[in-house]
Each structure stands twice: as structure tokens, then as C-alpha cells.
Amino acid sequence: MQLAKYKLMQVNHSGRKFMASKKLRGLVSEYLGSFTLGVAVIGSGLMAQNLTDDRAVMLVINVIGTVFGLAIAISIFSQIGAAHFNPIVSLWYFSRGKLTFAETLQLILFQVLGFITSVGVINFSFGGDSFQQATQARTGTGQFIGEVIASAGLIFVLNAVNRSDVRGGPQVWVPIWIGAAMFFTPSTSFANPALTLARSFTNSFTGISPDSVIGFVLAQLVGLLVGGLLIMYIYQMRFKKPKVA
């Protein structure tokens, strides 16, 4: 009887260790995916301004780097963890009761850390200071409307793809949406509060002045609300109580 009880304790202990290990690996993958996306976005912008003075060509290079980087990050790290790489995506899943409040905060923390690390590394690799103060102001009603559209579309596309039989999945259609929105919105589709914050530390083509960050983040949160309400209406989804713990 005692032997059986001891074996059961061992099984429970090993099970908890496995779950803790899986959770940690998921958070590390969120960090690595955010780092990958940050390097792709900021690095392609730095490379573009080193190659040309034509801002149209810079944007094309930046779009290509962003789309490919996001597609790679989602494809690889979705096999390990949540692969959100974006606080508004994590907040959406929290609002649907698929994440607890603590899990959401942990994901957002690792996203911010991944993006901040990426901007430090990529700035330094291109011969600049690791952390710089961006001077590119991004203000005005048009910019904020663009961020609402880009962020709302991100939430809508992500959920529409997951609820349909369309081929490719989020690793294909989410990067396509972001790449397209970089062309058709005046804000060039930041659509990510954590990456927006990180971009305030690079004084380059992809930078954003610290004074402009709050406006962009608020617009992105409005986009989350708009996109969430639209997807719930179109697919007749019911409201769910978020999990606090």
C-alpha cells in the first residue's frame, strides 16, 4: 500500500515538472518569436536605409522582411507555445476565456522582453548604439485611424482563418494582412503595442518617437475592441467571462 502511494506521488511530481517545463518552454518560445519578429522588422528597415534614399523602396524592403519574419516566427514557434508575439492577440484570447490573467501578463512580459532585446541587438549589429531615442514623430488622426484598421483587421483575420477551411492558416494569412496594411495605412501598420514600444528605441526608418507611442497603443487597443466585436458579430460568438486565475 505504501509502495503504491509512493509511486503515485512520483507520478504526480513528474507530471507537475512536465507541465512546468512545457509552460516555461512556451514562454521562452514567445520570447524567441518576438525577438525574431523584432529583428525582421527593425533590421530590414535599417538595411533599407543603408541601401537607398528612396522611401518607397525602403518600405518595400521593410514589408518583405516583416512578412517573411512573421511567417517564420508563427510557423516555428506555434509548435511550442502560443505564438502570439503581440499583446492585443494575448488580450483577445484572455477576453475569450482561453488564458488566465496571469498567463496573459506572462506572455506580454516575454513579448516585451523579446522585442526590447531585438532592437538592442539589431541596432548594435548595424553599427549604432544598442538603444537610441527615436525622433520620427507619428501623429495625426490619419495615423491613428490607420492603426485602428490594421489592429482590427489583424484580430479579424486571425480568428476568421481559425474558424474557416481556408488553406494556409495564421502563419500565411496574418503576415499577408500585416504586409498589405503596411502599404495601405498611413501608419504603416504597427498593430502591436510591444513592438511599438521597442521601435521607440531605434532612431531609424522604422522608429517612432516616444511621444507618439501612447497614441499608437491606444489606437491599437481600440482596434482590438473593434475587430473583436466584428468577429463576434459575423460568427455569432457569445461573450465569455475572462479567467482571472
C-alpha positions as CSV (number, residue, x, y, z in Angstrom):
1,M,0.0,0.0,0.0
2,Q,2.8,2.4,1.0
3,L,4.7,1.5,-2.2
4,A,1.7,2.2,-4.4
5,K,1.2,5.6,-2.6
6,Y,4.9,6.4,-3.2
7,K,4.7,5.6,-6.9
8,L,1.6,7.7,-7.2
9,M,3.4,10.7,-5.6
10,Q,6.3,10.2,-8.0
11,V,3.9,10.2,-11.0
12,N,2.2,13.4,-9.7
13,H,5.6,15.1,-9.1
14,S,6.9,14.2,-12.5
15,G,3.6,15.4,-14.1
16,R,3.9,18.8,-12.4
17,K,7.6,19.0,-13.5
18,F,6.5,18.2,-17.1
19,M,3.8,20.9,-17.0
20,A,6.1,23.5,-15.6
21,S,8.7,22.6,-18.2
22,K,6.1,22.9,-21.0
23,K,4.9,26.3,-19.7
24,L,8.5,27.6,-19.5
25,R,9.3,26.4,-23.0
26,G,6.1,28.1,-24.2
27,L,7.2,31.4,-22.6
28,V,10.8,31.1,-24.0
29,S,9.3,30.4,-27.5
30,E,7.2,33.6,-27.1
31,Y,10.4,35.5,-26.3
32,L,12.3,34.0,-29.2
33,G,9.4,34.6,-31.7
34,S,9.1,38.2,-30.5
35,F,12.9,38.6,-30.9
36,T,12.7,37.1,-34.4
37,L,9.9,39.4,-35.5
38,G,11.6,42.4,-33.9
39,V,14.9,41.7,-35.8
40,A,13.0,41.2,-39.0
41,V,11.0,44.5,-38.7
42,I,13.8,46.8,-37.4
43,G,16.7,45.1,-39.2
44,S,15.0,45.2,-42.6
45,G,14.3,48.9,-42.0
46,L,18.0,49.5,-41.1
47,M,19.2,47.6,-44.2
48,A,16.8,49.5,-46.4
49,Q,18.1,52.9,-45.3
50,N,21.6,51.7,-45.9
51,L,20.8,50.7,-49.4
52,T,18.7,53.6,-50.7
53,D,17.3,57.0,-50.0
54,D,14.1,56.2,-51.8
55,R,11.4,55.9,-49.1
56,A,9.2,53.9,-51.4
57,V,11.9,51.3,-51.9
58,M,12.6,51.4,-48.1
59,L,9.0,50.5,-47.4
60,V,9.0,47.6,-49.9
61,I,12.2,46.1,-48.3
62,N,10.7,46.6,-44.8
63,V,7.4,44.9,-45.9
64,I,9.2,41.9,-47.3
65,G,11.4,41.5,-44.2
66,T,8.4,41.9,-41.9
67,V,6.2,39.4,-43.8
68,F,8.8,36.7,-44.0
69,G,9.9,37.2,-40.4
70,L,6.4,37.0,-39.1
71,A,5.6,33.9,-41.2
72,I,8.7,32.1,-39.9
73,A,8.1,33.0,-36.3
74,I,4.5,31.8,-36.3
75,S,5.3,28.6,-38.3
76,I,8.1,27.5,-36.0
77,F,7.0,28.7,-32.5
78,S,3.3,27.8,-32.8
79,Q,4.5,24.2,-32.5
80,I,5.8,25.0,-29.0
81,G,3.8,27.8,-27.4
82,A,1.1,30.4,-28.0
83,A,3.0,32.2,-30.8
84,H,1.1,35.5,-30.2
85,F,4.1,37.9,-30.3
86,N,1.5,40.7,-29.7
87,P,-0.2,41.9,-26.6
88,I,-3.5,42.6,-28.4
89,V,-3.6,39.0,-29.5
90,S,-3.0,37.7,-26.0
91,L,-5.6,40.1,-24.6
92,W,-8.1,38.8,-27.2
93,Y,-7.6,35.2,-26.1
94,F,-7.8,36.4,-22.4
95,S,-11.2,38.0,-23.2
96,R,-12.4,34.7,-24.7
97,G,-11.5,32.8,-21.5
98,K,-8.7,30.9,-23.2
99,L,-6.0,32.4,-21.0
100,T,-5.9,33.4,-17.3
101,F,-5.0,36.9,-16.3
102,A,-1.6,35.7,-15.0
103,E,-0.9,33.7,-18.2
104,T,-1.7,36.8,-20.3
105,L,0.6,39.0,-18.3
106,Q,3.4,36.5,-18.5
107,L,3.1,36.3,-22.3
108,I,3.0,40.1,-22.6
109,L,6.1,40.3,-20.4
110,F,8.1,37.9,-22.6
111,Q,6.9,39.6,-25.7
112,V,8.2,43.0,-24.5
113,L,11.5,41.4,-23.4
114,G,11.9,39.8,-26.8
115,F,11.3,43.0,-28.7
116,I,13.4,45.1,-26.5
117,T,16.3,42.6,-26.8
118,S,15.9,42.5,-30.6
119,V,16.1,46.3,-31.0
120,G,19.3,46.4,-28.9
121,V,21.0,43.6,-30.8
122,I,20.0,44.8,-34.3
123,N,20.9,48.5,-33.7
124,F,24.3,47.4,-32.4
125,S,24.8,45.0,-35.3
126,F,24.3,47.8,-37.8
127,G,27.0,49.9,-36.1
128,G,24.8,52.1,-33.9
129,D,24.2,52.4,-30.2
130,S,22.1,49.5,-28.9
131,F,19.4,51.8,-27.6
132,Q,18.6,55.1,-29.2
133,Q,15.8,57.7,-28.9
134,A,13.7,57.7,-32.0
135,T,12.9,61.1,-33.4
136,Q,10.3,60.2,-36.0
137,A,7.0,61.7,-34.9
138,R,4.0,59.7,-36.0
139,T,0.9,61.7,-35.1
140,G,-2.4,62.9,-36.6
141,T,-5.9,61.5,-37.0
142,G,-5.0,59.6,-40.1
143,Q,-2.2,57.7,-38.4
144,F,-4.4,56.7,-35.5
145,I,-7.2,55.6,-37.8
146,G,-4.7,53.5,-39.8
147,E,-3.6,51.8,-36.5
148,V,-7.2,51.0,-35.7
149,I,-7.8,49.5,-39.1
150,A,-4.6,47.5,-39.0
151,S,-5.2,46.2,-35.5
152,A,-8.9,45.4,-36.0
153,G,-8.0,43.6,-39.3
154,L,-5.3,41.5,-37.5
155,I,-7.8,40.3,-34.9
156,F,-10.5,39.7,-37.5
157,V,-8.2,37.8,-40.0
158,L,-6.6,35.7,-37.2
159,N,-10.0,34.5,-36.0
160,A,-11.6,34.2,-39.4
161,V,-8.8,31.9,-40.6
162,N,-9.0,29.8,-37.4
163,R,-12.8,29.4,-37.9
164,S,-12.7,28.5,-41.6
165,D,-11.4,25.9,-44.0
166,V,-9.1,28.4,-45.8
167,R,-5.7,26.9,-46.6
168,G,-2.5,28.1,-45.1
169,G,-3.5,29.0,-41.6
170,P,-2.4,32.1,-39.5
171,Q,1.2,31.6,-40.5
172,V,0.2,32.6,-44.0
173,W,-2.8,35.0,-43.7
174,V,-1.7,37.0,-40.7
175,P,1.6,38.0,-42.4
176,I,-0.2,38.8,-45.6
177,W,-2.6,41.1,-43.8
178,I,0.2,42.9,-41.9
179,G,2.2,43.3,-45.2
180,A,-0.8,44.6,-47.1
181,A,-1.7,47.0,-44.2
182,M,1.8,48.3,-44.3
183,F,1.1,49.6,-47.8
184,F,-2.5,50.8,-47.4
185,T,-2.4,52.5,-43.9
186,P,-0.7,55.8,-43.3
187,S,0.7,54.4,-40.0
188,T,2.4,51.5,-41.9
189,S,0.6,49.0,-39.7
190,F,2.5,48.7,-36.4
191,A,-0.5,46.9,-34.9
192,N,1.5,45.7,-31.9
193,P,1.9,47.6,-28.6
194,A,5.0,45.7,-27.5
195,L,6.8,46.2,-30.9
196,T,5.6,49.8,-30.9
197,L,7.4,50.4,-27.6
198,A,10.5,48.7,-28.9
199,R,10.6,50.8,-32.0
200,S,10.9,53.9,-29.9
201,F,14.5,52.7,-29.1
202,T,15.7,52.9,-32.7
203,N,16.3,56.2,-34.5
204,S,15.8,54.7,-37.9
205,F,13.3,54.2,-40.7
206,T,11.1,52.0,-38.5
207,G,11.4,54.2,-35.4
208,I,8.6,56.1,-33.6
209,S,9.1,59.0,-31.2
210,P,8.4,58.1,-27.6
211,D,5.8,61.0,-27.6
212,S,3.9,59.1,-30.3
213,V,3.8,55.7,-28.6
214,I,0.9,56.2,-26.3
215,G,-1.4,57.4,-29.2
216,F,-0.5,54.4,-31.3
217,V,-1.0,51.9,-28.4
218,L,-4.4,53.4,-27.6
219,A,-5.4,53.1,-31.3
220,Q,-4.3,49.5,-31.3
221,L,-6.4,48.8,-28.2
222,V,-9.4,50.4,-30.0
223,G,-8.6,48.2,-33.0
224,L,-8.7,45.2,-30.7
225,L,-12.2,46.2,-29.5
226,V,-13.5,46.9,-33.0
227,G,-12.0,43.7,-34.5
228,G,-13.2,41.6,-31.6
229,L,-16.8,42.9,-31.8
230,L,-16.8,42.4,-35.6
231,I,-15.6,38.8,-35.5
232,M,-18.1,38.1,-32.7
233,Y,-21.0,39.5,-34.7
234,I,-20.0,37.9,-38.0
235,Y,-19.6,34.4,-36.5
236,Q,-22.3,34.8,-33.8
237,M,-19.8,34.2,-31.0
238,R,-21.1,34.6,-27.4
239,F,-19.4,36.7,-24.7
240,K,-17.3,34.7,-22.3
241,K,-16.2,35.5,-18.8
242,P,-12.4,36.0,-18.7
243,K,-10.4,33.8,-16.3
244,V,-8.9,35.9,-13.6
245,A,-6.9,33.0,-12.1
